[in-house]
Amino acid sequence: MGTYLNPGLLRFEMAFGSEIYVDKTGMIRYLNRVVNTTQRFVCVSRPRRFGKTMAADMLCAYYGEADSRGLFEKTELVGQKEWDRYLNRFDVIRLVMTEFIKENKAFEACLEKMQRLVVRDLKKRYPDVDYFDEDDLIQTMADVYAETGKQFVFIIDEWDAVFRERKEDKEGQRIYLDFLRNLLKDRDYIALAYMTGILPIKKYGKHSALNMFREFSVIAPMQFAPYTGFTEEEVKGLCSRYGRDYEKIKEWYDGYEVSDVVPPDPDYEMQKTMGKVLKPKHYSIYSPLSVVEAVSTGMIQNFWNKTETYEAVADYIRMNLDGLKDAVALMIDGGRINIDLSTYQNDMTTFHGKDDVLTLLIHLGYLGYDADMKKVFIPNHEILDEFKTSTNSEEWVDTFHSFQKSQELLNATWGRDEDKVAELLEYFHDMAENKSYHSEAALSYTVQMAYYAAQKYYTTIQEPDSGKGYVDIVYLPAPGYPDKPALLIELKYHKTAGTALHQIKDRNYPQRLEHYKDNLLLVGINYDREISNTWAGYKRHVCRIEKAHIDG
């Protein structure tokens, strides 16, 4: 047994023997299916505290040469077909990259040290091999395989350390990715390569530098979905066993939503005709470390800051790219934000807009992600506590004040308080970058900014075709808020709010929203550019609100 080659089963024995242990050996079933196939390259990324290291220790114990049969016979894996197919069959090389990535050393020197340490273990294990170049890890492993036929399982923990510890070292990052590709890709000595980290594999543009890996992230865990964290059933079992309040633990540590994938079905057409087509299974995932702490101590509190400080999230949301602060205010209020994940480059420095920052926060565990609706949200009370701490400074006062005003505007609209709506629109007009309107488009910009809080309750549709023209803005209630009225907003520039309402009814815009006929508000908003601001009661915005009456 070496330090890096076949490190043994002690670490997994310690986890298995702990007072609170949740069995995740089921993930080995999938890995066994991909051993010595073109899918044998697996990268699993998820936040800290979500069991990545324990899983790596488990795989070392299973695939390595140390006799672990007695240990795994006590796990859930033993009930599966061919559960011991690859038990203790390979040489395992276990690397924890944070041990080698040092800020004060050249990156090439870090890699050189790592290779020397692994080669040393290989030479001890196989002293009779004729090594061609003992300074070259790749050649040394090829020599071992050529003479012994022994394959390797690579387990690389904290694989993304270079992107987190040396954020600005772009050249070092490229050297590292090239090294991993040369070490692993198309090498017959690799039976399985399993990498784990917080970040997915670095992209350059839309392409991955390690394209042989299949990625299982917290956003798309696929077959690893039930192993991403603790499932609801597992947490209920722990609460029942230890007499803890499940509802409180759920409120504080639940909220991460993931789903698996449906395996290929050669009988799909037959299953479809019989109405038995399988669908992905959705899981509600809990933060494992926090659950273990809460169950073992009986205390319900924020355990997150033991490994992450609020500055981590504060630094990113302080950027305020594309209105990021407004998005955070909405999520703190319980809202969900639409997001485009495609532009994120899987590092901690390349941000083109707020969606890239929000995507990073998903990977760090600060946000949950609804894959069906493509929305991000604050998953639970523990993370909400982190966000509240991160935004508890003077720089956030104006953001939260504006959000409160937006909520007031929404309440005034629901209550059909026309004067209050007009007053609040004046407030947001004064805040807008373009304080002088020159068109309805400029007015639309301010109105949408003013109704920012509506994103919590509504889906926004701009200029939908009514059949007789285009209404300006429609807010349709989101699935979680069916009691809220649909809003149909028509804007006018230097005309009248009454004209706006007349156009709504004359062109029969509400007919397209017949589904909401019993709960639909018509909102006409006008901006009069010629009213002088020297008049004591001047108000350039005028609003008229009516409840729709749709026949049928």
N, C-alpha and C positions, 0 to 999 in steps of 0.2 A: 504493500500500500504506500502510495506517495502523497506528496502535498497537492499536486495538480493532476497526476495520473492515478485513477482509481482511489479517490479520497475515502472510500468506505461508506459505511451506513450509520455512523455514530450520530450525525446531525439529524438524520431522519428518525432514528431511534429516540432521540431527545424530544422531537416534536410529537411522535407517536405516544410517548409516555407522559406527555403533559396532562395536567388536570382537564384542560379543555382542548380537545382535538376533534377536528371535523375532517372526515375521510374524503379526500379528493383523488384517490387512486384510480377512479374511473377514467381520468384523462389518459391513462396509459393505454387504454383500449384503442383510442384514435392513433396515438403515436406508433403503436405496434403495427397498425395497418399501413403506415407510410414508411416503415423501416425498409431500406434498400429499394426504394422506388424513387421516381423523379420528384415526388412530393416530400422527400425526406428532409427538406429544409424548412424549419418552422420558427417563426418569430412571434412571440407573445408579448404584447405591451399592455400595461395597465398601471394605475397609480401606485405610489408607495403605500405600504400597509395592506396590500391586497393579496398577499400570499405568494408572491413570485419566488422568493428565496426558498420557502418551504417546498414548493413544487420542484425546484431545481435539486434540492437535497433528496427528495423522494426519487427522482429519476436517476441520480447517482447511485442510490441504494439498489434500484431495480436493475439497471443495465450493467453496472460495474461487476467486477469479478468477485467481490466479497460475498460470501454465502448469506443471502437475505431471505431465503425461502420461508424460514420459520416466522419471520416478521410479516411478510406479505400474506401468509396464510391466515393472518388475523384481520385482514382488511376486506373491504367490499369487492376488491378486484378478483378474489379467489372464486367467486361465483360465476365469472364470465368464461365463455368458451376460449380455450387455449390461452388462459390468463398468464401462463408461465412460458409462453413461446420464446421470449427473448430474455428471460430472467437470468442474470449473471452471465450473459453471453459475450459481452464486449469489453474492450478497454474504454473507460470513460475519462475524458479530459475535461476537468471543471476549471473554468476561469471566471474570476470576479474582476471585471475590468477596472473598478474603482481602486483596486490594489496597485494598479500599474500606471494609471493616468495621473501624473503629478504636474502641477502648475509650473514648478520651477525647473522642469527638465524638458529638453527637446523631445518632441514626440517620437522621433526615430529611436532615441535612447530608451524610452519607455517600452516600445515594442521589442527592442533588442533584449532587454532584461527579461521580459516575459518569455521570449523564445528560449533563452538560455536555461531558464528554470524548468520549462517543460521538457526540453531535451535532456536535462540532467535526470529527470524522473524516468524518461524513456530508456536511457542507457543503463540505469539501475535495473529496470524491469527486463530488458533484453540486452544483456552484456555481450552476447556472442554474435550479434548482428554486425555485418560489415558496413559501417557507416561511411558514406562518400564524403559528406560535408556536415560536420557536427555543429556548425554555426547556422545551419539552415533548417528550420523546423519542418518546412514542407518536405524537403528531401529526406530528412530523418524519418518522418512518418511513412513516407513512401518506401524507404528501405525496410522498415519493420514489417510493413504489409507484404512486401515482395518476398521476404524470407519466411514469415510465419503465417501469412494468410489472415492475421488478426485485424479486424476492422475496429474503427473508433466511433464512439458517440461523443460528440462535442456538446458541452453544456456551457453556454456563455451567459453569465448573470451580469446585470447592469451593462449590457452591451453598448448602450447609448451614453456611457459616462463621458466620452470625449465631447459630445454635443451639449452636455450639461455643465461639465467642469471647465471646459475650454471653449466657451461659446464663440469667441472671436477667432479662434485658430482654424481658419478655413482650409489652409494647406494641410495642417495636421489631420483634420477630418477626412480629407480626400485620401491621404496616405493610409489612414486606418481602414477606410472602406475598400481601397484597393488590396490591402493586406488580407482582409477577411475574404474577399472574392477569390484571391489566388490560393488561399489556404483551403477553402471549402469547395468551390465550384468545380464540377466535373472530376472530382477526386474519388477514385474507387475505394480508397481507404475510409471514406465516410459512410457509415451505415445510417447515421442520423445526426442532424445538427439542430440543436434547440437553443434559441436565444431568447432572453427575456430582458425587458427594460421598461421605462416609462414612455418613451417616444417610439412611434413607428419608424421604419427604416427611412433614412434621409432621402428626399427627392430632389432632383435637379430638373426644374420645369415640371413636367408631368411624369418623369421617369424615375425609377428607383435604381440606386447604384448596386443593389444586391437583388437583382430581379429573379434569382432562383428561389428566393424565400416566399413562402405563403405566409401572409400576415394575419394575425388574430389580435385585433386591438380591442380596447374597451368600447370603441364605436361599433365595430363589426367583429365580435368574438367568434361567431359561427359555431363550430363544433365545441369550442371551449366556453361557450356561454355559461353553463352551470358551474364552471370552475373559475369564473372571473372574480367571484367573492363568495360570501355566504348567501345561500338561497333562503327564501322565506320559510320553507319547510325545515331547513337546518336550524334557523334561528328560533323557530317555534319549539323545536325539540330541545334546544339548550335552555330556553326559558322555562319549559315544563320541568326539565331535569333539575334545575337549580332554583326554581321558585321565583323567577324574575317577572316583572311586569312587561309582557310582550308589547302592548300597545305603546308604552313609553319608549321602548327600544326601537320600535318601528318608526315612531315620529322622529327620533334623533338620528338614526343611522341607516334607514332604508332610502330608496328613491332612485337608485341607478337602474335604468331600464335597458335590458339587452335581450336579444333573441338569437336562437340558433338557426341552422339551415336544414332544409329537407334533403336527405340523401337522394342520389339519382335512383329513379324507379323504372326498371325496364318494362314494368306492366302498367305504366302511367295511364294509357288510354283505357285499359280495362278497369283500373281503379276509378277513373273519372266517370265512366258510365255507371259504376256501382255507387257513386257518391261517397267514395272513401279516400279521396285525395288528401294526403297529409299536408299540413301547414306548419310553418315555423312555430316553435314554442317560445313564448315570452317568459322572461324571468325578471323578478324584482330582486336586485342584488343589494346586499348590505356590506358596509365597510368592516372587514374581518377583525382588524386590530381593535377597533372601537367596540365592537360587540363583545370580544373576549374580555376587554377591560371592564365593560359595564356588567357583564355576567359574573365575572370573578370577584369584583369589588362591591357590586350592588349599587354603584353610583352612576347616575345618568348625568353626564356632563360632556363638555367638549374635550375629547382626547386628541383631536387632530393636531393641536399646536405642540404636542410633544415631539413631533417629527417635522412639522412644517410651521413656519411663523407667518403671521398675517402679511408681513412685508412681501412675501412671495407673490401673493395675488395683488397687493396694492401697487407694486411696481408696474404690473402689466395693465391694470385698468386705468392707471394714471395717464397712460398714453392718450386716451380719449380719441382714438382713431374712429372716424365716421360716426361720432356720437356714441362712443362706447359707454361713457358715463351714464347717459340716458338709458341705455340698454340695461346696465347694472341696476339702476334705480327701479326699473320696471320688474326685473327678476326678484329683487329684494321684496317687492310688493306682491310677489307670487305669480308674476307673469312669465310667459314663455316667448322666446325670440326666434324668428326664422333665421336659418344659418345656411351658408354655402360652404361645405367642407373642402371643396376641390382645389382651392388656391393655396392651402396651407402646405408649407414645404418641409414639415416634420423636423423643425429645429426650434431654437429658443430665441432667435434673433431676426428672422426674416418675416416681417409683417407688412402686408400690403393694405390691410384694412381691418376693421373690427372683427370680421368673421375669422380671420387668422388667429387673433388673440383668443377669441372665444373657443376655437378649436383646440388650441394649446391647453386652455383651462379644463376642457373635457379630459384630455389625456392626463393632466395633473390631478384629476379627481375633484376639482372645484365646481364642476358643472355636470349635470346629467344630460343625456341626449335621447330624444324621442326620434327613432329612425323612421317611423311611419309618417310623422308630421314634419320631420326635419327641423326640429326646434330644440333649443337649449334652455335649461332651467336650473335653479338651485335645488338640489335633490332632497335635502333634509335640514333639520334644525341645527345640526352640528356645523354644516357648511354655511348655513345662514348666519350663524354666530361669527364665523370667520369673515364673511363679507361685511357684516355690521362693524366689526372691529377695523377692517381695512378701509372703511369709508367714514370713520369717525374722526374727521379732521375738517379744518376750516375750508379747504378747497372744495369740499362736497356740499357746502351749505346751499349754494345757488342751484346746483343740480337737483337736490331734493325739494327745494322750494318750487322750482319750475314743474317738477313732477306732481307735486301737491296741487298746483294750479291747474294742471292738465286733468287731474282727477276731478277737481271742482267743476271744470268745464263739462266733463262727461256727465256728472251728476246734474248739472244745470240743464243739460240737453234732455236727459231722461225726465226731469221734472218740468220740461217745457217752459223754463224761465228764460224768456227771450232777452230781457235786458241784461241778465247776468252773463249769458252766452256772449252778447255783444261786448260787454265790459271786459271779459277775459280774452276775447279775440284782440282787443286793443292792446292788452298786456303782452300777448305773444307777438303782435305786430311790432311793438317797440323792441322786442328781443331779437327779431329776425335780422339776418345779415342785410337783407334788402328791405330797408324801412320805407322805401317809396315804391308802391306798386305801379307797374306800367301795363299790366295785363291780368287776365284771370289766372294765368299760369303762376304768376308771382303770388297772387292771393291763395291759390291752391297750396303752394309751398308752406305758407304760414298756417293755413287751416290744418294741414296734415301734421305739422309740428305741434300745433296746439292740442290736437287729439292724440298725442303720442300714447297716453295711458290706455287708449282704446285697444291697443294691441293685446292687452291681457284678456279682453273679453270678445274680441272680434277678429274676423279675417277681413282685410282691407282689399277692395277691388276698385281700381281707378278707371274711370271712363268705360264702364261696360256698355255694350250695345243694347239699347232698349227696344230696337226695332224701328223707332222713329227718331233716332239720334242717340247721343251719348250723354248719360247723366255723369256728373263730375266725380263723385266719390260715393261708394256704397260700403257700409260696414255690416257684415253678416255675423250673427252670433256664433262664437266658437262652440264646439260640441259640449264643453263643460258648462256653458252659460246659456241654455236654451230659453231662460226667462227674460233675458235682455232683449229690448226691442231692436229690430233691424233699423239702420239709419240710412236714409237716402238724401244726400246733400247736393244741392245745386248752387253754384256760385255765379254771382253777377258782379261786373265791374262798372261802376258809375251808372247804375240803373236803380232797381229797387229790389228788396227782398221779396216783396209781393210778386214781382215779375218772375223771380226764380221759382216760387211756388206755383204760379200759373203755368209756367213751362212744364214743370213736373207733371201736373195734372192734364194739361192740354195734349202732351205727347204720350200720356198714359204710361209713364215710366214705372209706376208701382205694379202694373199688371205682370211684369216679369218676376216680381217678388210675391206672387200670390200665396206662396207657402207661408209667408209671414203676415198675411192680410189682417190678422187680429192683433198683431204686435209690430207695427211699422210706423216710424216717425218720418215725416217729410220735413226737411230743414232747408230753408232758403237763406242764403247769406249774401249781402251786398256790401261793397265798399265804395263810398262816395268820395272821390278825390278832391272835390271842390269845397268841402266843409272846412271852415277855418278853425285852426286850433286855438284861436284867441277867444272863441266863444266859450263861456264858462262851462256849459254842459255838452261840449262837442263830443261826438262819437262818430267816427268815420264808418264803423261797421254797424250794420243793422241786421237783425235776425228775426225770422218768422218760423215758427214750428207748429205743425199740425199733425194730428193722428190720421193715418191714411184710412180711407173707406174704399174697399175693393168689393165689387159685386161678385157673387158666386160663392 
